[in-house]
Amino acid sequence: METRNIGIKDKICCKHVFKSFTDLNGNMTEVLRDINLTVAENEFLVILGPGQCGKTTFLNIMAGLEPPTSGEILLDGEPIEGPSPKRGMVFQRIALFPWKTVMENVAMGPKLRGIPKKEREEKAAYYIKLVGLAGFEKAYPHQLSGGMKQRVGIARAYANDPEVLLMDEPFGHLDAQTRYQMEHEVLRIWEQARRTVIFVTNNIEEAVYLGDRIVLFSRCPATVKAEYIIDLPRPRQYTDPKFLELRQEIAGKTDLAL
Ligand SMILES: Nc1ncnc2c1ncn2[C@@H]1O[C@H](COP(=O)(O)OP(=O)(O)OP(=O)(O)O)[C@@H](O)[C@H]1O
C-alpha cells in the first residue's frame, strides 16, 4: 500500500495570476484578478466560489490548457507551460471512451506513454481496485452508474502517476446520496494514495467536508476573498457543531446561496 505524508514543501505557487478573454468583437472579460496562492505537497486544497466566477479557468491554467494573461504558476519551482501527465484532471462530466472497457479506459494514459501492456494493466488494476471497482474491469461505460463513472475517472487520472490532481466539480451532477458517498470515497482514496489535490466546488458543505484548507473566490473577476484552514479531524460529521459553525462562518463570507 502506498502512502505519502503531507509535506511542508510548497508544491504549487501561483504568482499574480490574471486572466482575461477577448471575444471576436474585441470585448474583454476579466475572469481572474491577481490570484496568489501556494499549495503544499500532498495538501487537499478546495477552491470554493460561485458559478461562473473563474474556477474552471483557474484549473485550466494549472493544467496548462490555457496560458494566464499575466503572472505565473510554478510546479516544484518550474513554470507550467503546457499540459503534462504530472497534472491529472477529473471533470464533472467524465468523458470515457464508450467502446472501451473500464480496464482499457484506465490503462489508456499509460498506453499513450508507451508503458508495456503487462505493466499498464497491473497499474490500472491497482487503481481500479483502489477506487472500489474490482470486478468491473471488463464492464463498458454504459453499464456503469454516474458514481461508478466518476470512480473510473479518478482511477484514470491516478494511472498517469500525476503529482497533482485537479478536480473540477467532479460530483456536481451526482444525486445527493451518491455525492456524499463519493466525497467519503475520494478522501479514502487520497489517504491511501496521497497526492496534491486541488478540488473545485461551489458547495460549502463539500468544501468543509473535504479540505485541509479552503480558498474562497469572489464573483467574477475572481480574487482570493478569504482562506480557511480546516483542522477538524476526519472523517468529518456534517452535524458536528464545529462543522456547522465553520459552514456558517464561510457562508457569511460567500456570494453562494445556502
Ligand atoms: N474560452 C473562453 N472565452 C471567453 N470567455 C470564457 C472562456 N472560458 C471561460 N470564459 C468566461 O469566464 C467566466 C468564468 O468561467 P469559468 O468556467 O472559469 O467559471 P466557473 O467558476 O468554473 O463556473 P461554474 O462553477 O459554473 O463551472 C465565465 O463568464 C465564462 O463565460
The ligand as a MOL file (V3000), in Angstrom:
LIG
                    3D

  0  0  0     0  0            999 V3000
M  V30 BEGIN CTAB
M  V30 COUNTS 31 33 0 0 0
M  V30 BEGIN ATOM
M  V30 1 N -12.5900 30.4420 -23.6140 0
M  V30 2 C -13.3510 31.4310 -23.1140 0
M  V30 3 N -13.6590 32.5240 -23.8480 0
M  V30 4 C -14.4120 33.5110 -23.3460 0
M  V30 5 N -14.9120 33.5140 -22.0910 0
M  V30 6 C -14.6640 32.4560 -21.3170 0
M  V30 7 C -13.8620 31.3580 -21.7630 0
M  V30 8 N -13.7590 30.4350 -20.7590 0
M  V30 9 C -14.4710 30.9590 -19.7370 0
M  V30 10 N -14.9920 32.1630 -20.0570 0
M  V30 11 C -15.8040 33.0130 -19.1860 0
M  V30 12 O -15.1290 33.1260 -17.9530 0
M  V30 13 C -16.0820 33.1860 -16.8870 0
M  V30 14 C -15.7000 32.1480 -15.8440 0
M  V30 15 O -15.9260 30.8330 -16.3740 0
M  V30 16 P -15.4540 29.5220 -15.6030 0
M  V30 17 O -15.9750 28.3630 -16.3800 0
M  V30 18 O -13.9970 29.5900 -15.3600 0
M  V30 19 O -16.2280 29.6890 -14.2280 0
M  V30 20 P -16.5660 28.6010 -13.1060 0
M  V30 21 O -16.4300 29.3050 -11.8160 0
M  V30 22 O -15.7940 27.3640 -13.3230 0
M  V30 23 O -18.1020 28.3130 -13.4160 0
M  V30 24 P -19.0230 27.0440 -12.9640 0
M  V30 25 O -18.9650 26.9530 -11.4710 0
M  V30 26 O -20.3730 27.4710 -13.4460 0
M  V30 27 O -18.4690 25.8470 -13.6590 0
M  V30 28 C -17.4540 32.9690 -17.4990 0
M  V30 29 O -18.0840 34.2120 -17.6480 0
M  V30 30 C -17.1330 32.3690 -18.8460 0
M  V30 31 O -18.1190 32.6970 -19.7820 0
M  V30 END ATOM
M  V30 BEGIN BOND
M  V30 1 1 1 2
M  V30 2 1 2 3
M  V30 3 2 2 7
M  V30 4 2 3 4
M  V30 5 1 4 5
M  V30 6 2 5 6
M  V30 7 1 6 7
M  V30 8 1 6 10
M  V30 9 1 7 8
M  V30 10 2 8 9
M  V30 11 1 9 10
M  V30 12 1 10 11
M  V30 13 1 11 12
M  V30 14 1 11 30
M  V30 15 1 12 13
M  V30 16 1 13 14
M  V30 17 1 13 28
M  V30 18 1 14 15
M  V30 19 1 15 16
M  V30 20 2 16 17
M  V30 21 1 16 18
M  V30 22 1 16 19
M  V30 23 1 19 20
M  V30 24 2 20 21
M  V30 25 1 20 22
M  V30 26 1 20 23
M  V30 27 1 23 24
M  V30 28 2 24 25
M  V30 29 1 24 26
M  V30 30 1 24 27
M  V30 31 1 28 29
M  V30 32 1 28 30
M  V30 33 1 30 31
M  V30 END BOND
M  V30 END CTAB
M  END
